[in-house]
């Protein structure tokens, strides 16, 4: 069964470090944890505290996004988490549900887990990546100012855990 701890290195490759870019609607972010999320989950309310967030607190935040314990392939669970963090949890889950032929309700329940586990993990990861590319293109079409993030998003969409 997949574990959050095993997924964290891949996620941190995409989310690691400090960011406070004016164009990023997420605002100040450390290891992918936005100020709003840090406040909601950890009670952090200052930029200084966010910049000093501990590895344990980062793991605590990402437990909120982790729905993949029942997924038998760690790489696939890791890819799901990576895009769930970037897209928003329910968006990513609905995307995967469409790909595996499950009613897209945004809940990664037993039916979704079973369908994911029946799929070929590599083929499903590639399909998830392709769906992510389409989603990122759609985001930029709707919000042209986000084009500055597109190259990084496309790298993330196509990057596969090993």
C-alpha positions as CSV (number, residue, x, y, z in Angstrom):
1,X,0.0,0.0,0.0
2,X,1.1,3.5,-0.8
3,X,2.3,5.9,1.9
4,X,2.5,9.6,2.2
5,X,6.0,9.5,3.6
6,X,7.2,7.7,0.4
7,X,5.4,10.3,-1.8
8,X,7.0,13.3,-0.1
9,X,10.4,13.5,-1.9
10,X,8.7,13.6,-5.3
11,X,6.2,16.2,-4.1
12,X,8.9,18.4,-2.5
13,X,10.8,18.3,-5.9
14,X,7.8,20.3,-7.2
15,X,6.7,22.2,-4.1
16,X,10.0,22.6,-2.1
17,X,11.3,25.9,-0.9
18,X,10.1,29.5,-0.4
19,X,8.0,31.4,-2.9
20,X,6.3,34.8,-2.7
21,X,5.7,35.8,-6.3
22,X,3.3,38.6,-6.8
23,X,1.6,36.8,-9.7
24,X,1.0,33.7,-7.7
25,X,-2.6,33.8,-6.3
26,X,-1.5,31.4,-3.5
27,X,0.6,34.1,-1.9
28,X,3.5,33.4,0.4
29,X,4.3,29.7,0.2
30,X,6.8,27.4,1.9
31,X,7.2,23.8,0.7
32,X,3.9,24.2,-1.2
33,X,2.1,25.3,2.0
34,X,0.3,28.6,1.5
35,X,-0.3,31.0,4.3
36,X,-4.1,30.3,4.2
37,X,-3.4,26.6,4.6
38,X,-0.8,27.0,7.3
39,X,-3.3,29.2,9.2
40,X,-6.2,26.8,8.8
41,X,-4.3,23.6,9.7
42,X,-1.3,24.7,11.8
43,X,-2.4,28.1,13.3
44,X,0.5,29.9,11.6
45,X,-0.2,33.5,11.0
46,X,3.1,35.2,10.1
47,X,5.4,35.0,7.1
48,X,8.3,34.4,9.5
49,X,6.5,31.4,11.0
50,X,5.6,30.1,7.6
51,X,9.2,30.3,6.4
52,X,10.3,28.4,9.5
53,X,7.7,25.6,9.1
54,X,9.1,22.2,10.3
55,X,9.2,19.1,8.2
56,X,6.8,17.5,10.7
57,X,4.3,20.4,10.1
58,X,4.7,20.1,6.3
59,X,3.9,16.4,6.6
60,X,0.9,17.2,8.8
61,X,-0.4,19.6,6.2
62,X,-0.1,17.0,3.4
63,X,-1.9,14.4,5.4
64,X,-4.9,16.6,4.7
65,X,-4.4,15.8,0.9
66,X,-3.5,12.2,1.3
67,X,-6.3,9.8,0.2
68,X,-4.2,7.2,-1.5
69,X,-3.3,4.6,1.2
70,X,-5.4,2.0,-0.6
71,X,-3.6,2.5,-3.9
72,X,-1.4,-0.5,-4.6
73,X,1.2,1.3,-6.7
74,X,3.3,3.9,-4.8
75,X,4.3,5.7,-8.0
76,X,0.7,6.2,-9.0
77,X,-0.4,7.3,-5.5
78,X,2.5,9.8,-5.5
79,X,1.5,11.2,-8.9
80,X,-2.1,11.6,-7.7
81,X,-1.0,13.5,-4.6
82,X,1.4,15.7,-6.6
83,X,-1.4,16.9,-8.9
84,X,-4.0,17.0,-6.1
85,X,-1.8,19.5,-4.3
86,X,-1.3,21.6,-7.4
87,X,-4.9,21.5,-8.8
88,X,-6.8,21.3,-5.6
89,X,-7.9,18.0,-4.1
90,X,-11.4,17.5,-5.6
91,X,-10.4,18.7,-9.1
92,X,-7.6,16.1,-9.3
93,X,-9.8,13.3,-7.9
94,X,-12.6,14.0,-10.5
95,X,-9.9,14.0,-13.2
96,X,-8.7,10.6,-12.2
97,X,-12.3,9.3,-11.8
98,X,-13.1,10.3,-15.4
99,X,-9.9,8.5,-16.6
100,X,-10.8,5.2,-14.7
101,X,-14.5,5.4,-15.6
102,X,-15.9,6.1,-12.1
103,X,-18.6,8.7,-11.4
104,X,-16.6,12.0,-11.0
105,X,-17.7,13.0,-7.5
106,X,-14.4,14.3,-6.2
107,X,-14.2,11.6,-3.5
108,X,-11.4,9.1,-3.6
109,X,-13.5,6.3,-2.1
110,X,-13.5,2.5,-2.4
111,X,-14.9,2.4,-5.9
112,X,-12.3,4.9,-7.2
113,X,-9.5,3.0,-5.3
114,X,-10.6,-0.3,-6.9
115,X,-10.7,1.2,-10.4
116,X,-7.3,2.8,-10.0
117,X,-5.8,-0.5,-8.8
118,X,-7.3,-2.3,-11.8
119,X,-5.7,0.1,-14.2
120,X,-2.2,-0.3,-15.6
121,X,-0.2,2.1,-13.3
122,X,2.1,3.5,-16.0
123,X,-0.6,4.0,-18.5
124,X,-2.8,5.7,-15.9
125,X,0.1,8.0,-14.9
126,X,0.7,9.0,-18.5
127,X,-3.1,9.6,-18.9
128,X,-3.1,11.7,-15.8
129,X,-0.1,13.7,-17.1
130,X,-1.9,14.3,-20.4
131,X,-5.0,15.4,-18.6
132,X,-2.9,17.7,-16.5
133,X,-1.4,19.3,-19.6
134,X,-4.9,20.0,-20.9
135,X,-6.0,21.5,-17.6
136,X,-2.9,23.7,-17.4
137,X,-3.6,24.9,-21.0
138,X,-7.2,25.7,-20.0
139,X,-6.0,27.6,-17.0
140,X,-3.8,29.8,-19.1
141,X,-6.5,30.3,-21.7
142,X,-8.8,31.6,-19.0
143,X,-6.1,33.6,-17.2
144,X,-3.3,34.7,-19.6
145,X,-1.3,36.2,-16.7
146,X,-0.7,32.6,-15.6
147,X,1.3,31.9,-18.7
148,X,4.5,32.6,-16.8
149,X,3.9,29.4,-14.8
150,X,3.0,27.2,-17.7
151,X,6.5,25.9,-18.5
152,X,6.9,24.7,-14.9
153,X,3.4,23.2,-14.8
154,X,4.1,21.2,-18.0
155,X,7.3,19.8,-16.5
156,X,5.3,18.8,-13.4
157,X,2.5,17.2,-15.5
158,X,4.9,15.1,-17.5
159,X,7.2,14.2,-14.6
160,X,6.7,10.6,-13.4
161,X,7.8,9.1,-10.0
162,X,10.2,6.2,-10.2
